[in-house]
Amino acid sequence: MKFALRLAIASFALPLSLVAQETTSKTPRAITIDDFFAIRDVSQPEISPDGQWIAYAVRMRMLKEDKNEQRVWMIPTNGGDAIPMTAEGISSGHARWSPDGKYLSFLSARDGGKSQVWLLDRRGGEAVRLTDTVQGVDAFEWSPDSTRLVLIVRDPKPEDIEAAKNKERPAPATPSKPKTPPPFVIDRLQFKRDTVGYLDRRRTHLYVFNVAAKTMTQITSGDFDDNEPAWSPDGKALAFSSNHTPDADANYKAHIWMVAADNTDKGAHLTQVTPEPGPDSSPVWSPDGKWIAYVTELDPHLFYYNTRHLAVVPSTGGQAHILTRAFDRSIHHLRFSNDSKYIYFTAEDDGTQNLCRIPVGGGEITRPIGGRLVVGAYSLGKDDSIAAQITTIDRPDEIFYLANGAKEPTRLTKTNDALFAQLRLAQADYVHFKSKDGTTIAGYLYKPLDYTPGKKVPTLLNPHGGPVGQYSASFYHLAQLYAANGYAVLLPNPRGSSGYGQKFCAAIYADWGNKDYQDDVAMVDYAVAEGIADPDKLGVGGWSYGGISTDFIIAQTQRFKAAISGAGVALVASFYGHDHYQRDYDIELGYPWDNRAVWDRISPFYRVASITTPTLFMGGDLDANVPILGGEQMYEAMKTLGRTTELVVYPGEYHGFTVPSHIKDRMERYMAWFNHYVKGDSAPATPASPEIRTAGGE
């Protein structure tokens, strides 16, 4: 199962020529918890049609106000100062230039309303709201002629429609009492999703919005979710991804479909573009209109353990061609070159994510932006210049620009320079080691700040989430925080990780806590053998599948002095019908009443009597991805056994925490728990907090 996790991850730096160097008169210092909230997240680069500007988003975590805020900025491609394009006090993002260059558009939920499309006229003036849908807009894309938008909009709730009607009526003299919410009536197989809650039959569909007339036409409908729309170059059709099987909640058989942009029958006359088996996603058209490129997986039985391949199919119909079959690395973010001869994509590979390019007919894969780094989102200009979001070991994401014909990208934004000029960072090495069965495993090893060679130090093993995912070449605040406090930090990419091929990834299929356990602890053995890790001062902790790994690890060895298990599963069968992975369970594990032995084998709960490690369990009370139930069960069992344990539940949090005060509290608890039990510090394992809630009440 794929337990999603927002991971910041680590690696070596870019060549110095790519990084602007700054000096400071102050003595650099070690990184702190509060520095996390000073770091700005830079993302979503979009090159303007004239190639002169790049729009991008900057998110701030505002600890004092205890909220997050994102703004749209713009910077010249030839260098210079960044300019804020959206106002403070409200979040905005998903910036898109109109193809004619007249407008910069974005999504924002202003004035207490739902998320709508807003326009900034480049000739001057304030942003104006373009759309006014009762349920809000999830995403949008411009038509090639700049006259229309395709909107992704979810079917409205009855209360959305009622609220829209009430806006048109005079306000009553006496406000009515709030209505008691009605019960949830469930009739779907997939009935829950993290951050959403219980699911009904409301679906996402495509609408075409006429900019001049401000009219909206629904062009898809039905009991399906339609997503990822892409305009044909002539503006007459849209390709999109959708699962139109009768039992879509039970399978991953999404395909690429085509619909006329002027379709008025809400879903008839659709054409399935891609063949079985799928799943298929992320369609893009070639500028000459001849091809549709997309991402495909070849074995539905493996679902997210699959390698995600690049494929192309003629837009008029015909045989699909898989271009990356021999590459065996998962690919994302497809774009065609402007002459339609090449396809760009990002690829996970060996603890990195590079920007790659391949001829549309297949052939050699080159890397316009390669190395030990991570390329996230990127945009292509009309001359195939590239704006890219890039992170390295010593920098969070910034916006880089690779001019057509240039050999190396130039960093444009300096969003976090002032902060990082104050900091000293720990060294991180990408290392390889052998697992128990001889398999070569890789991972990132952080040495403590000011590490003295030959000195054995307290060491923390941090298994990653997923399980399909990887520690990559990007900045990781938590690892730097641990290292600044005297720890070596181990970030292994065990079997189950992406970036190393499908066989490596699928090695843990229906067999969690076995080979991945061997690979995780092999990195500890490596660090001990290298004379870095003190074998008497080891800790382990992770989130999501990292929490599951932690439970498996402490149930199979007593070598760790402390553990922190965040958002983990303990008794897997108890999650059936409780989390949002019913489809994955059925495919990978079979039904629990038919395959109890498999379900029991991957449940660390049944090994809890073997656990003697002091363990802190954590999670959010609204998490439907990996519900807090897993931590509660392990906590209760360990408490019953008289073991040292604690449970911390964060109110109002889903799987990925968002409230800044909760994130800070969590890091403070990480440090206190490990410092007390791993280092043996006299300070308590639980930090004092005047606002702490106990099981007895406030």
Secondary structure as GFF3:
##gff-version 3
##sequence-region A 1 698
A	DSSP	three_ten_helix	16	18	.	.	.	ID=ss1
A	DSSP	beta_strand	29	30	.	.	.	ID=ss2
A	DSSP	three_ten_helix	34	37	.	.	.	ID=ss3
A	DSSP	beta_strand	41	47	.	.	.	ID=ss4
A	DSSP	beta_strand	53	62	.	.	.	ID=ss5
A	DSSP	beta_strand	67	76	.	.	.	ID=ss6
A	DSSP	beta_strand	83	84	.	.	.	ID=ss7
A	DSSP	beta_strand	92	97	.	.	.	ID=ss8
A	DSSP	beta_strand	103	108	.	.	.	ID=ss9
A	DSSP	beta_strand	116	121	.	.	.	ID=ss10
A	DSSP	beta_strand	128	129	.	.	.	ID=ss11
A	DSSP	beta_strand	139	142	.	.	.	ID=ss12
A	DSSP	beta_strand	148	154	.	.	.	ID=ss13
A	DSSP	alpha_helix	158	167	.	.	.	ID=ss14
A	DSSP	beta_strand	192	193	.	.	.	ID=ss15
A	DSSP	beta_strand	197	198	.	.	.	ID=ss16
A	DSSP	beta_strand	204	210	.	.	.	ID=ss17
A	DSSP	beta_strand	215	218	.	.	.	ID=ss18
A	DSSP	beta_strand	226	231	.	.	.	ID=ss19
A	DSSP	beta_strand	237	242	.	.	.	ID=ss20
A	DSSP	three_ten_helix	248	250	.	.	.	ID=ss21
A	DSSP	beta_strand	255	260	.	.	.	ID=ss22
A	DSSP	beta_strand	271	272	.	.	.	ID=ss23
A	DSSP	beta_strand	280	285	.	.	.	ID=ss24
A	DSSP	beta_strand	291	296	.	.	.	ID=ss25
A	DSSP	three_ten_helix	300	305	.	.	.	ID=ss26
A	DSSP	beta_strand	309	314	.	.	.	ID=ss27
A	DSSP	beta_strand	321	322	.	.	.	ID=ss28
A	DSSP	beta_strand	331	336	.	.	.	ID=ss29
A	DSSP	beta_strand	342	349	.	.	.	ID=ss30
A	DSSP	beta_strand	352	359	.	.	.	ID=ss31
A	DSSP	beta_strand	366	369	.	.	.	ID=ss32
A	DSSP	beta_strand	374	380	.	.	.	ID=ss33
A	DSSP	beta_strand	386	392	.	.	.	ID=ss34
A	DSSP	beta_strand	395	402	.	.	.	ID=ss35
A	DSSP	beta_strand	410	411	.	.	.	ID=ss36
A	DSSP	alpha_helix	417	420	.	.	.	ID=ss37
A	DSSP	beta_strand	423	424	.	.	.	ID=ss38
A	DSSP	beta_strand	428	434	.	.	.	ID=ss39
A	DSSP	beta_strand	440	446	.	.	.	ID=ss40
A	DSSP	beta_strand	457	461	.	.	.	ID=ss41
A	DSSP	alpha_helix	477	484	.	.	.	ID=ss42
A	DSSP	beta_strand	488	493	.	.	.	ID=ss43
A	DSSP	alpha_helix	502	505	.	.	.	ID=ss44
A	DSSP	three_ten_helix	506	508	.	.	.	ID=ss45
A	DSSP	alpha_helix	515	529	.	.	.	ID=ss46
A	DSSP	beta_strand	533	543	.	.	.	ID=ss47
A	DSSP	alpha_helix	545	556	.	.	.	ID=ss48
A	DSSP	beta_strand	562	566	.	.	.	ID=ss49
A	DSSP	three_ten_helix	572	575	.	.	.	ID=ss50
A	DSSP	alpha_helix	582	588	.	.	.	ID=ss51
A	DSSP	alpha_helix	596	601	.	.	.	ID=ss52
A	DSSP	three_ten_helix	604	610	.	.	.	ID=ss53
A	DSSP	beta_strand	615	620	.	.	.	ID=ss54
A	DSSP	alpha_helix	629	640	.	.	.	ID=ss55
A	DSSP	beta_strand	645	650	.	.	.	ID=ss56
A	DSSP	alpha_helix	660	674	.	.	.	ID=ss57
A	DSSP	pi_helix	675	679	.	.	.	ID=ss58
###
